[in-house]
Amino acid sequence: MTLRTTFARRRTPKLMATVSSGATVLLALAACAPAEAPSTTEETATSEAVEVPAEFQNGIDWRQFEGETLDLGAQTHPWMNAMEELIPQFEELTGITVNYELLGEDVAVTQIQQQLSAGSPTPDVYMVNAIGQAAASGWLEPLDGYINNPELTDPEWYDVEGIFPAARDFATFDGELLAMPITAEVQVLFVRNDLVATPPSTVDELLESAKAVTSGDVYGFSSRGIGTGSETPWPLGGFTFSAGGQYLDENGQPVLNNPENVAALEAYAELIQEVAPPGAAGWAWAENLAAMEAGTLAMWTDSSGFAPGLNAQYGDSLSIVPLPSIDGSSVPNVWFWTIGINSKSEKKDAAWLFVQWATSTPVTIGSQVHVTTARAAAWADEAANEAIGQEKAAAISGILAAADSRPMALAWQNGNWPAVADALARAANAVISGSDAQTELDAAQEAALQAVN
């Protein structure tokens, strides 16, 4: 379902807060401020140099592709909330125009995949959903050559090592870095502690607590249920991995119908059937977020990336806690959104400037007010983490540090994952709607085997 279609390239940039180090992040460009006309050539050169904010002064020429236009493949997401504010500053800095259209995830993912599979040179840069498929299909331009090109990258300023190693590893295939991480997300449980006094620590407690607060227009819990591969398998993954299951094994083979997966799906489906709002079986993350924002959900499990927005609304009335355990085990799903360059783009150098800018330290710190990011500097910045709340930021950081990314990586790094995910999502949606878990997962396993083999 498309939640909104927005062409929003010209939103007015906002000034970002001063970071704890004392450096001001993403100041409005000096060119935007009135100034007296310079009287000499030397003064003109000085004025032009001042147009680059201190945070972006390095060894490269940001204006070397002035006049180019880039097409950004994007979707509704908290990271794009940050980009909507900050892209106009990139345009002023570089003279490059960035065009994009925001669509709901289910529509955007399909549209971008169709463009790439057809060999289209656009989008030039895109948010990478199924990174294993993109890597296997040759849709991503290797980035090491751009990082190591002194005309395009100042390595000391960019500091690629400052991006979490696990995030970089997720985007590395056969020794080549194919995309740059933009978020570091972990599955958490959002709990309105004005409704739930004690956050549940087990799935059984979750169901019990959710039933206790379900009344009138307030429902105890919800999660994704839509039968779309880019949606429901992600939060279901935390239940599956906690139960000891996997989606794909170490050999890349589907294992969707093993007993652990069946038990996990039954528990997940029971929660949505018993205590979620009507229609939640067809919800993606956007509908769940809307319900949280409307005050009709007491608890929701999804990505930590939604923490800044929910904290801004609920403040001390919101707790962020680990995913409730199953039989003593809590293995939340994790995710690293990345952006990559289309291997067929005709503007790869200009596209790299955008990727570099968007994943740089100052922009990442600025983005942290909207989404949990993949740079250590953003997590260390007190001012940036005020948007999440210091205690909540520490809680998320701790959950991230303890999370095991291997079950997720085995699935999402596999080139066949989209087909497997679609089969799994259809099965999950059917079970949430009342079908038998073993029967549906048996069918999903057969379809997945056909897709893989």
MONOR-V248839 format. One record per residue. N is the residue number from 1. RES is the residue in three letters. PHI is phi in whole degrees, -180 to 180 (* if undefined). PSI is psi in degrees with one decimal (* if undefined). Layout:
n: {N | N}
res: {RES | RES}
phi: {PHI | PHI}
psi: {PSI | PSI}
This chain:
n: {1 | 2 | 3 | 4 | 5 | 6 | 7 | 8 | 9 | 10 | 11 | 12 | 13 | 14 | 15 | 16 | 17 | 18 | 19 | 20 | 21 | 22 | 23 | 24 | 25 | 26 | 27 | 28 | 29 | 30 | 31 | 32 | 33 | 34 | 35 | 36 | 37 | 38 | 39 | 40 | 41 | 42 | 43 | 44 | 45 | 46 | 47 | 48 | 49 | 50 | 51 | 52 | 53 | 54 | 55 | 56 | 57 | 58 | 59 | 60 | 61 | 62 | 63 | 64 | 65 | 66 | 67 | 68 | 69 | 70 | 71 | 72 | 73 | 74 | 75 | 76 | 77 | 78 | 79 | 80 | 81 | 82 | 83 | 84 | 85 | 86 | 87 | 88 | 89 | 90 | 91 | 92 | 93 | 94 | 95 | 96 | 97 | 98 | 99 | 100 | 101 | 102 | 103 | 104 | 105 | 106 | 107 | 108 | 109 | 110 | 111 | 112 | 113 | 114 | 115 | 116 | 117 | 118 | 119 | 120 | 121 | 122 | 123 | 124 | 125 | 126 | 127 | 128 | 129 | 130 | 131 | 132 | 133 | 134 | 135 | 136 | 137 | 138 | 139 | 140 | 141 | 142 | 143 | 144 | 145 | 146 | 147 | 148 | 149 | 150 | 151 | 152 | 153 | 154 | 155 | 156 | 157 | 158 | 159 | 160 | 161 | 162 | 163 | 164 | 165 | 166 | 167 | 168 | 169 | 170 | 171 | 172 | 173 | 174 | 175 | 176 | 177 | 178 | 179 | 180 | 181 | 182 | 183 | 184 | 185 | 186 | 187 | 188 | 189 | 190 | 191 | 192 | 193 | 194 | 195 | 196 | 197 | 198 | 199 | 200 | 201 | 202 | 203 | 204 | 205 | 206 | 207 | 208 | 209 | 210 | 211 | 212 | 213 | 214 | 215 | 216 | 217 | 218 | 219 | 220 | 221 | 222 | 223 | 224 | 225 | 226 | 227 | 228 | 229 | 230 | 231 | 232 | 233 | 234 | 235 | 236 | 237 | 238 | 239 | 240 | 241 | 242 | 243 | 244 | 245 | 246 | 247 | 248 | 249 | 250 | 251 | 252 | 253 | 254 | 255 | 256 | 257 | 258 | 259 | 260 | 261 | 262 | 263 | 264 | 265 | 266 | 267 | 268 | 269 | 270 | 271 | 272 | 273 | 274 | 275 | 276 | 277 | 278 | 279 | 280 | 281 | 282 | 283 | 284 | 285 | 286 | 287 | 288 | 289 | 290 | 291 | 292 | 293 | 294 | 295 | 296 | 297 | 298 | 299 | 300 | 301 | 302 | 303 | 304 | 305 | 306 | 307 | 308 | 309 | 310 | 311 | 312 | 313 | 314 | 315 | 316 | 317 | 318 | 319 | 320 | 321 | 322 | 323 | 324 | 325 | 326 | 327 | 328 | 329 | 330 | 331 | 332 | 333 | 334 | 335 | 336 | 337 | 338 | 339 | 340 | 341 | 342 | 343 | 344 | 345 | 346 | 347 | 348 | 349 | 350 | 351 | 352 | 353 | 354 | 355 | 356 | 357 | 358 | 359 | 360 | 361 | 362 | 363 | 364 | 365 | 366 | 367 | 368 | 369 | 370 | 371 | 372 | 373 | 374 | 375 | 376 | 377 | 378 | 379 | 380 | 381 | 382 | 383 | 384 | 385 | 386 | 387 | 388 | 389 | 390 | 391 | 392 | 393 | 394 | 395 | 396 | 397 | 398 | 399 | 400 | 401 | 402 | 403 | 404 | 405 | 406 | 407 | 408 | 409 | 410 | 411 | 412 | 413 | 414 | 415 | 416 | 417 | 418 | 419 | 420 | 421 | 422 | 423 | 424 | 425 | 426 | 427 | 428 | 429 | 430 | 431 | 432 | 433 | 434 | 435 | 436 | 437 | 438 | 439 | 440 | 441 | 442 | 443 | 444 | 445 | 446 | 447 | 448 | 449 | 450 | 451 | 452 | 453}
res: {MET | THR | LEU | ARG | THR | THR | PHE | ALA | ARG | ARG | ARG | THR | PRO | LYS | LEU | MET | ALA | THR | VAL | SER | SER | GLY | ALA | THR | VAL | LEU | LEU | ALA | LEU | ALA | ALA | CYS | ALA | PRO | ALA | GLU | ALA | PRO | SER | THR | THR | GLU | GLU | THR | ALA | THR | SER | GLU | ALA | VAL | GLU | VAL | PRO | ALA | GLU | PHE | GLN | ASN | GLY | ILE | ASP | TRP | ARG | GLN | PHE | GLU | GLY | GLU | THR | LEU | ASP | LEU | GLY | ALA | GLN | THR | HIS | PRO | TRP | MET | ASN | ALA | MET | GLU | GLU | LEU | ILE | PRO | GLN | PHE | GLU | GLU | LEU | THR | GLY | ILE | THR | VAL | ASN | TYR | GLU | LEU | LEU | GLY | GLU | ASP | VAL | ALA | VAL | THR | GLN | ILE | GLN | GLN | GLN | LEU | SER | ALA | GLY | SER | PRO | THR | PRO | ASP | VAL | TYR | MET | VAL | ASN | ALA | ILE | GLY | GLN | ALA | ALA | ALA | SER | GLY | TRP | LEU | GLU | PRO | LEU | ASP | GLY | TYR | ILE | ASN | ASN | PRO | GLU | LEU | THR | ASP | PRO | GLU | TRP | TYR | ASP | VAL | GLU | GLY | ILE | PHE | PRO | ALA | ALA | ARG | ASP | PHE | ALA | THR | PHE | ASP | GLY | GLU | LEU | LEU | ALA | MET | PRO | ILE | THR | ALA | GLU | VAL | GLN | VAL | LEU | PHE | VAL | ARG | ASN | ASP | LEU | VAL | ALA | THR | PRO | PRO | SER | THR | VAL | ASP | GLU | LEU | LEU | GLU | SER | ALA | LYS | ALA | VAL | THR | SER | GLY | ASP | VAL | TYR | GLY | PHE | SER | SER | ARG | GLY | ILE | GLY | THR | GLY | SER | GLU | THR | PRO | TRP | PRO | LEU | GLY | GLY | PHE | THR | PHE | SER | ALA | GLY | GLY | GLN | TYR | LEU | ASP | GLU | ASN | GLY | GLN | PRO | VAL | LEU | ASN | ASN | PRO | GLU | ASN | VAL | ALA | ALA | LEU | GLU | ALA | TYR | ALA | GLU | LEU | ILE | GLN | GLU | VAL | ALA | PRO | PRO | GLY | ALA | ALA | GLY | TRP | ALA | TRP | ALA | GLU | ASN | LEU | ALA | ALA | MET | GLU | ALA | GLY | THR | LEU | ALA | MET | TRP | THR | ASP | SER | SER | GLY | PHE | ALA | PRO | GLY | LEU | ASN | ALA | GLN | TYR | GLY | ASP | SER | LEU | SER | ILE | VAL | PRO | LEU | PRO | SER | ILE | ASP | GLY | SER | SER | VAL | PRO | ASN | VAL | TRP | PHE | TRP | THR | ILE | GLY | ILE | ASN | SER | LYS | SER | GLU | LYS | LYS | ASP | ALA | ALA | TRP | LEU | PHE | VAL | GLN | TRP | ALA | THR | SER | THR | PRO | VAL | THR | ILE | GLY | SER | GLN | VAL | HIS | VAL | THR | THR | ALA | ARG | ALA | ALA | ALA | TRP | ALA | ASP | GLU | ALA | ALA | ASN | GLU | ALA | ILE | GLY | GLN | GLU | LYS | ALA | ALA | ALA | ILE | SER | GLY | ILE | LEU | ALA | ALA | ALA | ASP | SER | ARG | PRO | MET | ALA | LEU | ALA | TRP | GLN | ASN | GLY | ASN | TRP | PRO | ALA | VAL | ALA | ASP | ALA | LEU | ALA | ARG | ALA | ALA | ASN | ALA | VAL | ILE | SER | GLY | SER | ASP | ALA | GLN | THR | GLU | LEU | ASP | ALA | ALA | GLN | GLU | ALA | ALA | LEU | GLN | ALA | VAL | ASN}
phi: {* | -85 | -84 | -162 | -122 | -133 | -104 | -133 | -81 | -111 | -64 | -67 | -67 | -108 | -75 | -93 | -71 | -77 | -82 | -64 | -72 | 98 | -84 | -83 | -85 | 54 | -65 | -60 | -66 | -61 | -65 | -79 | -95 | -67 | -148 | -70 | -67 | -68 | -102 | -136 | -61 | -63 | -67 | -62 | -62 | -64 | -61 | -64 | -65 | -69 | -65 | -88 | -58 | -55 | -65 | -115 | -80 | -153 | -88 | -114 | -96 | -65 | -96 | -68 | -120 | -55 | 97 | -72 | -124 | -108 | -105 | -104 | -86 | -138 | -148 | -61 | -170 | -56 | -63 | -71 | -60 | -66 | -65 | -58 | -78 | -98 | -57 | -57 | -71 | -63 | -62 | -67 | -67 | -109 | 77 | -96 | -91 | -117 | -104 | -158 | -128 | -97 | -127 | -60 | -57 | -64 | -79 | -63 | -60 | -65 | -64 | -65 | -62 | -65 | -63 | -68 | -68 | -84 | 79 | -68 | -75 | -123 | -69 | -72 | -130 | -151 | -72 | -94 | -88 | -97 | -68 | -64 | -64 | -63 | -67 | -66 | -88 | 75 | -86 | -115 | -80 | -59 | -102 | -59 | -64 | -75 | -63 | -92 | -93 | -66 | -74 | -112 | -141 | -95 | -62 | -67 | -71 | -70 | 54 | -61 | -68 | -76 | -85 | -49 | -56 | -63 | -69 | -67 | -61 | -62 | -98 | -108 | -131 | 51 | 80 | -109 | -80 | -104 | -157 | -111 | -67 | -117 | -137 | -129 | -124 | -136 | -72 | -131 | -112 | -86 | -128 | -80 | -78 | -78 | -112 | -116 | -67 | -124 | -59 | -72 | -112 | -129 | -65 | -62 | -66 | -61 | -64 | -62 | -66 | -65 | -64 | -66 | -103 | -74 | -164 | 62 | -89 | -104 | -115 | -73 | -163 | -156 | -160 | -70 | -135 | -62 | -84 | -123 | -64 | -82 | -117 | -64 | -57 | -69 | -69 | -61 | -57 | -62 | -68 | -63 | -69 | -66 | -80 | 94 | -94 | -142 | -94 | -125 | -88 | -64 | -96 | 78 | -96 | -65 | -136 | -75 | -108 | -73 | -58 | -66 | -66 | -63 | -63 | -66 | -66 | -62 | -66 | -63 | -65 | -60 | -61 | -70 | -66 | -86 | -134 | -95 | -63 | -57 | 88 | -63 | -60 | -105 | -89 | -98 | -65 | -64 | -69 | -65 | -61 | -61 | -67 | -62 | -67 | -81 | 83 | -101 | -121 | -91 | -144 | -153 | -105 | -169 | -76 | -61 | -60 | -88 | -61 | -58 | -66 | -70 | -65 | -62 | -83 | -104 | 56 | -69 | -85 | -119 | -112 | -122 | -130 | -63 | -57 | -56 | -84 | -121 | 53 | 84 | -118 | -123 | -125 | -66 | -73 | -130 | -159 | -125 | -65 | -131 | -122 | -136 | -100 | -61 | -63 | -98 | -60 | -95 | -133 | -64 | -65 | -65 | -62 | -64 | -58 | -66 | -60 | -62 | -61 | -65 | -107 | -73 | -60 | -64 | -72 | -64 | -62 | -64 | -75 | -62 | -75 | -113 | -156 | -78 | -105 | -108 | -109 | -60 | -61 | -69 | -73 | -86 | -90 | -63 | -64 | -63 | -82 | -60 | -65 | -88 | 99 | -59 | -67 | -68 | -62 | -65 | -64 | -64 | -59 | -66 | -67 | -61 | -62 | -90 | -72 | -103 | -86 | -64 | -60 | -65 | -63 | -58 | -88 | -73 | -85 | -83 | -63 | -92 | -57 | -55 | -68 | -64 | -63 | -63 | -63 | -65 | -64 | -63 | -65 | -62 | -62 | -66 | -69 | -60 | -83 | 123 | -79 | -79 | -66 | -63 | -62 | -70 | -73 | -62 | -66 | -66 | -62 | -64 | -65 | -67 | -61 | -64 | -69 | -80 | -106}
psi: {131.1 | 120.1 | -35.7 | 151.8 | 117.9 | 128.6 | 107.9 | 54.1 | -21.8 | 28.2 | 141.4 | 128.8 | 147.3 | 147.1 | 138.4 | 159.8 | 161.9 | 130.6 | 167.8 | -24.7 | -10.6 | -10.7 | 136.2 | 125.0 | 128.8 | 54.9 | 153.1 | 142.5 | 145.7 | -26.1 | -20.3 | -16.7 | 145.5 | 144.0 | 155.0 | 146.2 | 133.1 | 148.4 | -10.7 | 162.3 | -39.0 | -41.0 | -35.8 | -44.6 | -40.6 | -43.0 | -43.2 | -37.2 | -36.6 | -19.0 | -21.0 | 116.2 | 153.0 | -36.2 | -18.8 | 9.8 | 116.8 | -160.5 | 9.2 | 162.3 | 104.6 | -20.6 | 9.5 | -15.9 | 29.9 | 135.2 | -14.7 | 157.5 | 128.3 | 144.6 | 120.8 | 121.8 | 112.8 | 174.6 | 166.3 | 124.1 | 149.9 | -33.1 | -37.7 | -24.8 | -42.1 | -44.1 | -35.3 | -35.1 | -35.1 | -24.5 | -40.0 | -30.2 | -36.5 | -41.8 | -40.8 | -38.6 | -39.9 | -21.0 | 9.4 | 132.9 | 135.9 | 117.1 | 141.8 | 158.4 | 131.0 | 124.2 | 161.8 | 154.2 | -44.0 | -34.8 | -44.5 | -44.0 | -46.5 | -43.1 | -44.7 | -41.6 | -38.9 | -41.6 | -45.9 | -41.6 | -23.9 | -2.2 | 21.5 | 141.7 | -7.2 | 149.5 | 151.6 | -39.4 | 143.9 | 152.5 | 124.7 | 116.3 | -65.5 | 86.5 | -32.5 | -43.3 | -43.6 | -40.7 | -46.7 | -29.4 | -5.5 | 26.6 | -7.3 | 133.3 | 125.2 | 140.0 | -13.0 | -37.6 | -33.0 | -40.4 | -35.2 | 4.6 | 111.1 | -18.3 | -21.9 | -23.1 | 132.0 | 102.7 | -34.9 | -40.8 | -44.8 | -39.0 | 66.5 | -26.8 | -16.8 | -9.5 | 136.3 | 130.1 | -40.6 | -34.5 | -41.6 | -38.9 | -38.2 | -30.7 | 10.7 | 127.9 | 127.0 | 40.7 | 0.3 | 131.4 | 116.5 | -13.6 | 163.0 | 130.7 | 139.2 | -20.4 | 158.1 | 109.2 | 145.8 | 146.7 | 126.7 | 174.0 | 118.2 | 127.8 | 122.8 | 102.9 | -1.5 | -14.2 | -35.0 | 109.4 | -41.0 | 114.5 | 136.8 | 146.8 | -9.5 | 161.5 | -36.1 | -42.8 | -34.3 | -47.7 | -43.5 | -46.4 | -39.3 | -40.1 | -37.1 | -29.8 | -4.2 | 113.3 | 133.9 | -124.1 | 0.9 | 129.7 | 147.9 | -31.0 | 152.7 | 166.1 | -179.8 | 141.2 | -7.4 | 145.7 | 52.8 | 130.8 | -26.9 | -0.5 | -81.4 | -35.9 | -24.5 | -57.9 | -30.7 | -29.1 | -40.0 | -38.5 | -43.9 | -48.1 | -35.2 | -32.0 | -2.0 | 9.2 | 176.1 | 164.6 | -50.4 | 143.0 | -175.8 | -18.0 | 7.5 | 14.8 | 139.3 | 141.8 | 51.4 | -26.0 | 21.5 | 164.1 | -36.4 | -40.7 | -38.9 | -46.5 | -39.0 | -44.2 | -37.0 | -42.4 | -42.5 | -46.9 | -40.1 | -41.1 | -46.8 | -37.1 | -39.9 | -37.6 | 9.6 | 160.8 | 155.8 | 137.0 | -3.2 | -20.3 | -23.1 | 14.2 | 143.2 | -171.3 | -32.8 | -40.7 | -37.0 | -43.8 | -42.2 | -38.4 | -40.2 | -44.2 | -29.3 | -8.1 | 16.4 | 2.8 | 138.0 | -34.3 | 149.0 | 132.9 | 125.8 | -157.5 | 143.9 | -16.6 | -19.3 | -0.5 | -45.5 | -46.2 | -42.9 | -35.7 | -37.0 | -32.6 | -44.0 | -23.8 | -126.7 | -10.2 | 3.2 | 131.7 | 148.2 | 116.3 | 165.4 | 155.6 | 129.2 | 145.3 | 159.6 | 118.6 | 40.6 | 2.3 | 130.3 | 110.3 | 83.0 | 151.4 | 157.7 | 166.4 | 142.5 | 102.0 | 142.4 | 161.3 | 143.0 | 168.9 | 130.5 | 124.2 | -17.7 | 0.8 | 144.6 | 4.5 | 47.4 | -39.8 | -44.4 | -37.5 | -39.0 | -37.4 | -40.1 | -46.2 | -44.9 | -46.2 | -48.5 | -27.2 | 10.9 | 165.2 | -50.1 | -38.6 | -37.2 | -41.7 | -42.0 | -32.9 | -22.7 | -18.3 | -11.3 | -29.3 | 152.8 | 124.4 | 179.9 | 13.9 | 135.0 | -34.9 | -34.5 | -38.1 | -23.1 | -9.1 | 112.9 | -41.9 | -42.3 | -37.3 | -4.1 | -29.7 | -31.6 | -30.7 | 130.1 | -43.8 | -40.7 | -38.9 | -41.2 | -39.5 | -45.6 | -43.5 | -40.2 | -40.1 | -41.3 | -45.1 | -32.8 | -10.1 | 148.8 | 112.3 | -4.6 | -45.4 | -39.4 | -46.4 | -37.1 | -33.1 | -58.5 | -20.1 | -6.6 | 133.5 | -22.8 | 2.3 | -42.9 | -40.5 | -40.5 | -43.8 | -39.7 | -42.7 | -42.9 | -42.9 | -40.0 | -39.8 | -44.8 | -44.5 | -39.7 | -40.8 | -42.6 | -32.5 | -0.8 | -3.3 | 168.7 | 132.8 | -45.5 | -43.5 | -45.8 | -39.3 | -29.4 | -43.8 | -39.6 | -38.2 | -42.1 | -44.7 | -38.5 | -40.3 | -40.5 | -38.3 | -38.4 | -38.6 | *}
